[in-house]
Amino acid sequence: MLTKFLSVSVLMLFGASLAQAERIKDMAHVQGVRTNQLIGYGLVVGLDGSGDQTSQAPFTVQSLKNMLAQLGVTVPANVNPQLKNVAAVSVHAVMPAFVKPGQTIDITVNSIANAKSLRGGSLLVTPLHGLDGQIYAIAQGNLIVSGFGVEGTDGSKLTVNVPSSGRIPNGATVERAVPSQIAQGDSITLNLNDPDFTTATRLVESVNKGVGEGSATVVDGGSVRVRAPQDVTQRIAFLSMIENLQIEPASAAARVIINSRTGTVVISSNVTVSPAAVSHGSLSVTIKEEQSVSQPAPFAQVGETKVVSNSTIKVDQGSNRMFLFKPGVELEQIVRAVNEVGAAPGDLVAILEALREAGALQAELIVI
């Protein structure tokens, strides 16, 4: 079934070789407009006996004592509470650009000790810090846990998804805004999501055509600098216009990506194969190019003599089944031939690797 999928995938990729115009908004982002990662440490309470085992997680007890001390409750030093309904957790969130104090963001909560499940728990007030050590948000709320686990008296267990992790939508309130750099300087920089010299050049041409000649210049293969108004309101409107301009991205580099664990092979449209012969076990793939002379019929008034290249591919797998293709060697034909003889995806992977080592595969081979 997977081999059939491979052939269909290759056909779709080869058929999609004609690039279509895309918005700059979908191909690049403004330098300085970025997200920021936040992290915090807190306690989840209200669990149904599935919390941390305090004998193996002493920091949970220490955290609870510190919290109670701040609330005016003093726990004697010689008392070691045996907690079952409390779990120490890490809290992390992604703070989007331009978020202001008072707005809320989603958070993810994960157990960091040996709690079996966070289902039914509530996160207590937890400050979220940035990498600079400053507090940017305060998190608190009831957890949504999609996973659950059950355990029998005989030791049998059943776990669905991950019960030790949960989320709280809008669970953190932003307390500090990240300074924006979008209004600084007399220009903005657009960074391409996929750096490419051709795409960068076309981006400059599109901006200069839409805004004015000389407005955009290439910094390198991944960045373009554009002169922008100083006024913030005008700059935002200017960016809105820029990001909706369309350009035709450059064709992707010739790559063959192989997932060695699943046998999935993805082939870009610019991959070509030179004449070569590969033998893999009982499977043999042969690529051959021949040149012949084509000339007009005798006494013909039109036409001229030309040298024509004829390419053939032969596939042999034990039973001497052969496949003859029309002139023109394409990697698509090799993949289809391997699929038709019923070879496994591993055979296709081995053939591609052998072609690359022999220098016959004109593409970058990436194994993940």
N, C-alpha and C positions, 0 to 999 in steps of 0.2 A: 504493500500500500504506500510505503514511504517512497519507493522508487518512482511510482507514478506521480507522486506529489512533486518530486524533484524535476521531472521533465516539464510539468505544467509551470512550475516556478520559473524555469529558465525561459520558456516561451514567453511568459508575461514580461520578463525583464528585457528580452531582446525586442519585444514589440513596443516597449515604452522608451525606446532610445531617443525619440523626439522630445526635447525638453520644452516645457511650457513656461510662460512668464509667471513669475511669483512676486509677491509683495516684498519690499525691503523689510517690512515688519516681521515676516516669517523667516528671513534669512540672516538677519543681523540684530544686534541689540546695542543700545546706547551705553557707552562706557560710563561707569559710575552708578548706573541704575541696576541694582543687584539685591538679592536677598541676603539675610543675615541669620546665622544659626545661633540658637539660644539653648542653654542647658541648665538644669537645676536638680536638686536632691530633695526629696520629700517623703512623707509618710501617707500610706493609704490605710484607712481604718474602716471598721464595719464589716470585715470579712467573716465568712461563716466557718471559722476554724481552719481556714486554708492559708493563714499567714505564715510569717517566718518562724522557724524554730530558734528560739532565742539562745539556746546553748551553742548553736553553730553560727549565729549572726548577732554577736554582742552589740554591734553598732546600732542595731534597731532599738535595743533597750536604751542605749545612750542617747539616741536622738529623741526618743519619747520623753526621757527624763528632762532633757534640755528644753523641750517644748513645754512641758508641764511647769518647769521652773519659771519660764517667761509668763505663764498665765497665773503665777502665784501659788502653784501647788508644789510642795517640797516632798520628794520621795527620799526616805532615809537611805543613807549610803550602803547599809548592810542588807537592804531589800533588793532582790533581783526579780522583778515581775516576770511571770511566765505568760508571755503573750501568744495568742493564737489568732487574733483578729486584726493584727497590725502587720504591715509589710513595708520595708524600705524600698523605695523606687527611684529610678532616674526619670526625669521629665525633660523632653526636648521638643523644640518647635522651630519652625522656619518663619522668620519675620519678613514679610514682603516689603518691597520698596515703597516709600511714601506713606507707610502706615503711621498714624498720629496717635498721641495719647488718648485713651478712652475707647479706642477701637479694640476688637477682640480677634484672636487668632486661635487656630486649632492646635492641640497639643497631643503628644503621644507619651504614654506612661508604660514603663517596663520594670518588672521586678529585678532587683540586683542581688537578692539573697536566695533563699530556698522556698519562697512562698509557692504553693501549688496552684493557686488561682487568685486572680484579682476581681473575679465576678462579684458584683454587689457592693464593691468598695467605693469609698469616697476619698478623693485627694484633698488633704489639708493645705492651707495656704503655703505656697512654694514660690520663692523668688527665682526668676529665670535670668541667668547672667549671659552676657556676651563674652567674646574672647578677651575683651579689654577689662573684664572684671566688674563692669557696671551692671546694675539691675535694669533690665529693659521691659520686663513684664512680670505680672503676678498671676500664678495659676491656682485654680481651685475648682472642684466640681465632682460630679458623679461619673464614674467610668462606664463606658460602653465596651464590653468584652464579648467578642464573637465566639471565642473558643470556650470549651468546657471539658471537664474530666470527671469520670466516675471511677470508683474503686470498690471491689468486692471484699468480703471478709476473708476469702481464700487467697488474696493477693493479686487477683486479676484486675487489670486496669484498662480503661478506654479513654482516649484523649482525642478531641476533635479541635482542629486548628491549634492556636496557642493561647491557653487561658491565662498565662502570666503576662500578657501584654494587652493594653487597651487604649482607647482614644477618648478625648473629651472635646467635642465640637465647640468652638468659641470658648474654650476652657481657660484662656489666659487674657488678661486685660493689659494692654500696652501702657506702660508708665513713662517711657522715654522714647523720643523719636530719634532715628538715625539721621544725622545731617546729610542733606542731599548736595551733590556736586554738580547737578545738572545746570545750575545757573552761573557757574564759575567759568571765567575765561571768555574769549570771543569766538570759540568754536566748540563743536562737539565731535566725538569720535565714534564711528560705527564699527563694531567688531563683528566680523562674519562668524556665524556658527560653525561653518566648515571652511577654513581658510583656503583660498584658491586665487592665484594671480589673475586668471581670466575673469572670474566673477567680480573681483575687486575692481578691475578695469571697467567692466560693464556697469558696475554700480556708480562709479564716478561719472561715466557718460550719461547715465540716466538722471543723476542729480543735477549735473550741469545743464542738461537739456530742459529739465523741469523748473529749475530755480534760476539759473543764469550761469554763463560760461565763467569758469574759474572759481566757482563756489566750493567745489570738492577737489581734493587731491588725495593720491594714494600714499599711505604711510608705509605699508608693506603688504604682503600677500593676504593678511588677515584683517587689516584696519584701513579705514578711510576717514579723513578729517574733512569736516564740512563747516564753513563759516556760518555762524548763527547770530541772530539779534541779541543784544545785551538785555533788553527788557524781558522779564520772566514770562509775562503773558504772551508776548510776541514769539518768544522762543518755543513755548509749548505748542502754539498754533503752527509754527514752522516745523517742529518735529512731527506733528500730526500729518502735515502734507508730505514730508519726506518718507515716512514709513508706509504710505499708501502708493508710492511710486512703484512701478513694476519693472523688473529686469528678467532677462532669460539667463538662468544660472549655467555655468559651464558644465559640460558633460562630466560625469563622475570618472575618477581614475579607474583603470582596469584592475579589478580585484576579484579574487575568488576566496570566499569566506567559508571555512569548514568548521562545523561544530563536531569535534571528535567524540563527544559523548552521545549525541543523538543521531549522528550521521547526516545532519542537514547540511546542504551545500547551496550557497547563494552566489550567483555569478552575475557580474555587472555586464552592461551592454557592449563595452569596448574590448572585451577579452577576445583574443585571436590565437590561433594555433598554427604553428609551422609544421611542415612535413615531418612525421616521426612515426615510429612503430613501438608499441608497448605490449608486453606480454605479462599477464597477471594470472598465474595458475593456469587453468584451462581456458581462460579468456584472453583473446588476442585482438588488439585493435591496431590496424595499420592505416597510415595516412600516406598517400602517394600522389605526387604531382608529375604530370607529363605535359610536354609541349608538342603541339602538332601545327601543321601549316594549313591554313584555310585560304583557298584561292577560288576565283570565279570560274564558272563553266567555260569550256572552249568557245571562242568566238563571241563571248559576252561583251556587250558594249559598256557595261558599268561594273563596278566592283574593283577590289584591289586585294592583293595577297597580304595576309596577316598571320602572325604567330599567335596561336590560341593556347592558353593554359587550361589543362583538364585535370581536375582533382578528384580522387576517389578515396573512399573509406571502406575498409573491409573488416568485419568483426567475425571472429571465429571462436566458438566455445564448445569444443568437444564434438558436438554433433555436426560440425562443419556447416552451421548456419551462417550464411554470409549476407551482408547488407551493402548494397551498392548505391551510392548517392550521386546526385548530379554535381557538376563542377562547382567548386566553391567550398573551401574547408572552413567550417565554423564549429565552435565548441558545442553549440546547441545540438549539432548532428551527432557528436560523440556521445553526449549525455543520452540522447534519444536511443542510440544504438545499444548502449549499455543497459538501458531500461528494458528494451525489447527482448534481449536475451535472458532477462530475469535475474540479472546480477544484483547483489545486495549493495546498499549504499556504501559499505566499506570498500567494495571493488572500485566504485567511482572515485572515492577519496584517494585510494592508492594510485589509480591511473593519473589523476590530476597532480599528485605529488611527484610522480615519476616524470611526467611531462615538464614540470617546473624545473626539476633537477637537470633534465637534459637540455634545458634552454628552449624547448619548443612551445611552452606556455607563455605567451606575452602578457603577463599579468602578475600582480603581487598576490602571493598565496598567504592567507592569514588563517591560522588554526587557533580556535578558541576553545 
